């Protein structure tokens, strides 16, 4: 058994910010950060666009940012949460700058503020087109200096430890979290990580689809673990598809063409070279992501094509190259010269607007368990996330989780006899093909039946097929020693089930959710 005061599952912006804050506040306490891949591998790393913060109070205001967020969320945002996040943003930005984060500035030395779809003003702070990478590296550097933080890479959180592990217990009332069972991928052993407070900061669910901007680690582990622990899960039907992922014939993680490119003036055209966004929204290319994604989906269904084009050829070359060097390099690798060629793009699963329900301090229904970042449903995004609000949400709620943890940490005496993980009666898998095949089948079901536009018939088909996969996988789980591959498959099936079930329950179209009647 391994004991810590704080256990953080995930090493993106949310998890590292929280770890750094509690680590500095409590130099005598021990903090563990477990992450299933390298410490830097997270959705944060791939966030290109930037972070929305009201900086120019002459042309911009908190009220405008609040309204833009509420409009994007299509009536399902928690207004109090939106106001809190927008107004607390400048203070959290100051902390980032003090930690060494670097954002682009103009010739006058002011922040070079970009604009993205759904925003009424330029308010996006960015570092070239690799803002997330810059923030991830900044936080990792700071965490490395904090000697009471232990970072365990290649450690896979298998399940949360809650009441039902330590006593005969049923229902949701008075449930508590005591840590997590964690698989050391190098030794193959599952350790019991006890902690007074546990934070889920495990990121997104993009890998439940065939094409996603998310890395391979984004398999919804935190949401699935919380669901098994009887936490409340909400708004899973609101999966945001990014309109402009770089089209590639190979399935898997697709390269993101930042929304900031459209904010810079790029235009969407079909194969015939025709502009089409004006048919769908008066804001054209600067409409919110759900509208642009559905517009592209509609155009592709009508034409039978597998992608549309992003036209940047008319943009000023030097300025464009200065803002988007990594996008240009990636296009070049695929033989696309943006100055002469239009860039082929297609929508891809990008961001989960739902997740583990929390209050304004990141607390879940389970005592001692917090959730933060993409795995959490805080009420900020509603039915559709406004561009560049996600990094901001991670920072704001990491701070608020920290504030509440400071109050709570000493109110958790040692209790409960937590058993170690038992592998009695299990064997090593004879063939991994069963796991890899079922993972691909889950992704195919979700992409074909539970994509941008859904219907009751397609959702019913998905539900029936997922039930078979669930039964097969649970049978394998009971007989087989735990591996990251098997755990991820189990989690992906849970995520797929939640998306389908909550899609079936929703009767009206809002934001990123659209179901044909």
N, C-alpha and C positions, 0 to 999 in steps of 0.2 A: 504494500500500500504506500502511495506517495501522497504526502499532505502539503497543501499550499493554502495560503489565505485567500488568494484570488486565482481562478482558473478562467482563461480566455480562450475560446475556441475560434480560431481564425486570425490571420495576420494581415488583413487589409487596413485601410485607413481607420475604420471604426475600432477594431481590436487593438491596434497599436497605440492609438490616441488614448484609449482608456487605460491600457497597460502603463503608459508613460505617466499619466496623471496620478494613478494610485501608487505607482512605484516611487514617484517623487514625494508624494504626500506621506507615505508610510515607508520610510527607508528601512524600518526594522521588520517589515512583513515580506513574505515571499509570494511572488507573482509568477505564474506559469502561463506561457502562451503556446498552445499546441496548434500545429498546422500540418496538413497532410502532404504537402509538397515542400518545395523550397520556400523559405520565409517570404520571399518577394513575390511569389506567384499568387495573385488574387485578381478579382475584378477591378480593384483600384488601379492596378498596374496598367490596365488597358483603357482607362478613361481618358479620352483624347481632349474633349472640348474644353472643360474647365470647371470653374466654380462660380456660381452666381452670388454676388454680394453688391448691395447698393453702395456705390462709392461717390458718384457724381450727384450731389443733392440739388444741383441747379436744374438739370433736365430730368433727373430720375428722383424717385422717392420710395420709401418703404411701402406706401400705399399702392404704388404701381406694381412693385414686385409681388405684393400680396395678391392683387387682383389678377395678375398674369398666372400665378400659381392656382388660384381658385378657378379661373376659366379653363385652364388645362385639365384640372381635376374633375371637371364637368359635374359640379354639384355634390361630389362625394368627399371633398376634403373636410378635415376638422379645422374650421376657421381659426380657432384659438391656437392650435398647433402651428398653423401657417404663419400667423402673426408673430408668435414666439420665435420661430426659426429665422424669419426674415430680420427681425429686430436684434437678435443676438448674434447675427452673422459677423458684423465688423469686429466684435471682441474676439471671436474665435479666429478670425483672420490675423489679428495682431499676434496671437500665440503662434500661429504657423510661421509668420515672418520672423518672430523671435527664435524659433527653432531652426531657421535657416532656409525655409522654402523660398524659391525664386519664381517670381511671375514676370512676364514680359512687360516692358515699359516703352513708351514712345520717345520721340526725340526730345521732348520737354522734360522727361524724367517722371512723367505720370504713368500710372498703370494703363496699359493698352487694353482697353475694355472691348471685348467682342460681343456679338449679338447672335442669338440662335432662335430657332423656331419657337413661337409662342411668347417671346419676350418683346415688350414694347419699347425697350431702351437697351443701349449697350451697357451691359453690367457683368460680362463674363471675364473673370480673371483667368489667365491661361499661361502655360509655359510651352511655347511652340504648339505642337500637336501631341505632346506627351505629358500633359498635366498630371495625370494619375501616377505615372512613373516617377515624376519629380517629387510628388508628395510621399509616395511609398519609400523612396530612398531617403528622404529627409527624416521620416519617422523611424526607419530602421537604424539610421545613424544615431539618433537620440536614444533609442531603446538600448542600443549597444553600450552606451555610457552608463546606463542605470544598472548597477551591479546586483540588485535584488530581483531583476527580471530574468527568468530563464526561458529561452526560446527553443522549443522542441520541434524541429522540422521533421518531416516524414513520420509524423505521429497522427494516426487517424482516430478521431473520436467516433466510437461505435454507437454508444447510447448514453443518455443522461442517467444518472443514478437518482431515483426519486423514491417516494414512500413505498411504492409497490415492490421495490427490491429488498426492502428491509422489514416489511411486515405484511400481513394479509390486509390488503387495502383495495377498495373499489371506489370509483367515482372521482370527482374533481375537487372536492372540498379539502381544505387544509393540506394540500399537497406541498411537499418541500423538495428542493434539489440539494444533493449532497456532493455533487461533482460529476464525473463521467468515467466510463470505461474507455480506455485509450489503447489502441493497437500500435505498438512500436514496429514499424514496417521492416526494420532491419533485423530484429530478433524474432519477429512473428508472435511475440507474447503480448497478451492484453493485460495492461496494468490498471489498478484501481486508483484513480486520481481523486482524492478527497479535497474539498475546498469549502470555505465558508460562503463564498459568493462565486457564482459561475456566470460568465457573460457569453452568450451566443453572438458571434460576429462572423458567421460562416459564409456570407455572400449569397450569390444568386443561384438560379435553377436552369440556366440556359441550355445545359447539356441534355435536357429532356427533349429537345428538338434536334433535328438533323443538322440544321444550319443555325449557328448562333455566333454572336460577337464575343461570347464568354469563353474563357479558357477551359481546359478539360476538367479542372477542379470544381467547376460550378455545377454540382450535382444535387443541390438542395439539401445537403446533409443536416444542417441546423433545423430547418423547417420540419423535416421528416422526423428527426429525433424529438423535437418539441411536440409534434403531433402524437407520437407514440407515448410520450410522457403525459398526455392529456392536457396540454396547453391549448389555448384557443387560437385557431388559425382562420384568417379572414381575407377576403378579396383576392383569392388565388386565381380567379378568372381574368384578372387584369394583368395579362402579360404584355409588356410593351415590346413591340417589334420596331427595331431601328430601320428607318426607310432605306438607308443607303449603306448597305454592306457591300464590299467589293465582290462582284460576282466571280465565283470560282466553281469549276465543275466537280471538285472534290468536296464531299461532305465533311463536316467538322467545324472547328472554329474559323470563322470568316473575318477578314480584316475590315475594321470599321472605317468608313469615310465620314469623318466628324460632321455633325450638323453645322458646325462653324463654317464649313465650306459653302453651304447654302447661305449662311448668314453673310458670307463674304461676297455673295453674288452669283454663285453657280446656279444653273438652270436645269430642270429635268425635262428630258425629251424621250419620245418613243423611238422605235426602230426607224420610222420614217423621218425622224428629225423634228417632229412636231411637238411644240410645247403643249402640255395638257393640264397642268395644275390649276389654271384659271377656271376650268370646268367644275372643280371640286370645292374651291375655297377662295375668297377674295384676297386672302393673304398669300396665295400662290405657294411658292417654295418655302415661305416662312410660316406656314400653318403648323399646328402642333403635330407631333410624330404620329399619333393615331390616324389623323386625317391624311397625311402624306402616305403612310403605309397602305391604307385602304385604297387610296387613289392609284397607287402603283399596282396593287393586287388586282384592282378592277381593270386597269389597262392590260395587264398580262393575261387575264382571263379572256378578254375580248380578242386579243391578238394571237394568243397561243405562244407568245414568246416567253423566254425564261429570264429575261432581265430588261431593264430600261437603261437610260444613259444619264449621266451627270455631265453637263457641258460647262467646262471651265475655260474654254479657249479664248473667250473675250476678256478675261480678267488680266489685270496688270501683272506681268510675269515676275518682276523682282519682288514685289510685295507678297504675292501668292507663295512664291518659293520660300520666302523668309518665314511665313506663318505655318506652312504645312510641309516641311522637309521630309518627314517620315512617310506621309501619304504619297508624296511624289516618288520617293524611293521605292515603295512597295509597288506602285503602278509600273514603274520602270522595270522591276523584276519580272512582271507579267507581260512586258512588251508594249505597255500603254504609255504613249507620250502625251501628257495632258495638253500640251500646246497645240497638238495637231489632232489628237484623238479624243473622242468622248469616252468617259470612264464608265464601264458597265457596272451597274449596281442592282441590288435586289434586297427586299426587306429580310431581316433575320432576327430571331429572338434575342432580346437585348436586356430587358430589365423586368424584375418582378415588382409590381406595385403593391402587392399584398404580402402576407407573411404572418409571423408570430405576433399576436396582438400585445401591445404594450401601452402603458400610460405615458404621461409627459416626462417621466424620469426613466423610461426604458424598462420598467418592471413588468414582468409577465404575471399571469395568474398563479404561477408556481412560485412559492416563497424562495428567496435566495437566487432566483434565476432571472437574469436580465437578457434583453436582446437588443441589438443595435446594428445599423447598416441595412443592407438590402434584405436580409432575412427577416427583418422586423416590419410590422405594419403599425406605423405611428399615427396615421391620419393625415400626414403631410401631402401625399401624392394623390389621394382619392382614386379616381378611375384612370388617371393618366399622369405620369410624372412630367413636370416641366423640365426641359433640358437644363443640365448643370445644377440641378437642385440636389442630386444624390450625394456628391462629395460633401456638400454643405450639411445635409441631414446627418451624415456619419459623424461629422465633427460636433455638431450641436448636441446630438444625443449621447455621444461618447462622454462629453462633458457632464451632461445631466445624469447619466448612469454613475459617473464618478462622484458627483455631489451627493446622491442618495446613498451610495456605497459608504462614504465617509460616515454617514449617520448610522448605518446599519451594521457595519463590520463587527463591532464589539458586542452586538446583541445576539451573536450566534455561538452559544457554547457547544463544546464537543458533544455530539449525541449520535445515536443510531449505530447499530452494529451492521456495517455494510459488508456483505459477503464479496469475496473475490469472484472474478469471472470463472465460470465452469465450462470446460469443453468436453465434459464426460459424454461418451457415446458418439462423438463426431470423428470424422476422418478427413484427410486431405482430399481435395477434389480430384477425381480421375481425369476430367477434361474441363478445361476453361472455356471450350467452345460453347457450352451450354449458357455460360454467363454472358459472353460477348455477343452471342446470337440474340439472346433475350434483350440485351441493352439496345441493339440496333432495331429490334422489333418495337420496343417502346418508343424510340425516336421516330420511327416511320409512322406509327399510329398517331402520335401527337402532331407530326407535320402534316399528315394527310387529312386528319379528321378534326384537329383542334388548333387550327392555325389562326390567321388574321380574321377570317370570316368563318363563322361556325353555323351549324344547324342542329336541330334536335336529332335528326336522323343520324348525322355523322357522330354526334356526341354519344348516342346510344350504341353505335357500332364500336366506338372507342372503349366505352365502358365494358361491353361484353368481352372484348379481346383482352383488356387489361385484367379482368377477373381471372382469366386462364393463366396469364403470366404471373399474377400474384400468387396463385395457388402453387404453381410450379416452383417459384422462387422461395416461398416459405418452406416448402418441403425440402428443398436443397439447403436452406438455412439451418433447419433442424438437424440435418445429418452431417453437415460440412463444417470444417474449421473456418473461422472467420478470415476473410481476406479483404483488402480494400475494394477489389473488383466486385465481390459479392455484396458488400455493404452499400457500395454506390448503386448497384442495380436495385437493391431493395429500396433505397431512398428515392431513386428515380421513379419507381413504380408508385410509391406513396405520393410523390409530387404530382405525377400524371393523374392519379386518382382524385386528388384534391382539386386540381384544375378542372377536370371533367365534371366532378360532382357539383362544384360551385358554379360552373358554367350552366349546368342543367337547371340549377335553382334560380338563376337570374332571369327575370322576365322582361327587362327593359335594356336597351342598348345605351351604354354610357362610355365615354372616353375610349379606352383601348379595347373594350369589349363590344363585339358586334355579332349578333346572331340573326340569321335570316328567318323570317316568319314562314 
